[in-house]
Amino acid sequence: MKAMASILNCLYHWRIFMNDRLHVLQHQPRRISITLSYHVHEALLNRSEEEGRSVSNLCAFLLEEALRNDGFRLASPAPGQMLAPPVSGNGHQPLNPRLQQQKTDR
């Protein structure tokens, strides 16, 4: 009888663990493909370089910002995740435009 209770207890905890894991996996970022005009792509490249972030990160940020500005409520990110962190692909913060200007003046 104790063995059966132990097995049922293990199954219960396994189910809780798997439900939590499935919940986290369902909220992972999604990848999409889109087609952009040449001019839009160039503008995104220029802005991403100015801000010191990847084009992908910039696009995610702009889409989220547009949705929020249009009144859409976006779900909170899973613990330990950000929706579109304002950093470049190499993990550095975007450069302050004044700092960029100072670097080009040197």
LINVEN-V121231 format. One record per pair of residues at least 4 apart in sequence whose ideal C-beta (glycine too) atoms are under 6 Angstrom apart, sorted by the first residue. I is the first residue (numbers start at 1). J is the second residue. If there is no record, write none. Layout:
BEGIN
i/j
I/J
I/J
END
This chain:
BEGIN
i/j
24/78
27/78
36/40
36/41
44/55
48/53
48/55
48/58
51/94
52/88
52/94
52/95
53/57
53/58
53/88
53/94
54/88
54/89
60/84
61/84
64/83
64/84
67/72
77/81
77/82
77/83
86/94
87/91
87/93
88/92
95/99
95/100
END
